[in-house]
Amino acid sequence: MTSPASSKRPLWIVAAALLLAAAALWGSSRLVWAAELRDAGVRGMVLDKHTGEQESDALVPLAVLALAGVAGLIAAGGWLRRVLGVLVALAGIAAGWIAIDGWRFGGFPEGAPTAQIFAGRGLALLAGILMLAAGLFAIKGAGRMAKLGARYEAPAGRKKAAKDPDAELWEALSEGEDPTTDR
């Protein structure tokens, strides 16, 4: 039999992974993802920088989905937790795809913040991996994870306590039965 602490551990691992993924996606949306030179007319060639949010509108909504996934996985149980795990895993795949789509390792213009570009896309990729792992872990461990309100459920194996014989007689009378007759 598992101890209560060990049954809560998988849930907190999934919650922590999703919180980290949400933070990484939000941070990634604020960093520069692309830089290019463009002709600005009289000013000449200007370095144009695009943040992750400008490159992909899905980063912040995916971060919000990761936060909602934490709440959903804590509150749900059983098959609903497995369905949420599948959704989180698919969102992780989407975040990873967004991160690697258009990623290049060279050919940046002079003065481009290459470290920030790699950090921004790397954070999004890390978030995708964390979401995928959390989703798969939620699918696999849905039955072992603690549920919200599980403390208040009666154990399934507990039998009804034996009642006082006098109380049983009074209950039978209250229900309209004659407890003195044999059946």
Beta strands, then each sheet from edge to edge (+ up, - down):
strand 1: 32-39
strand 2: 45-51
sheet 1: 1+ 2-
end
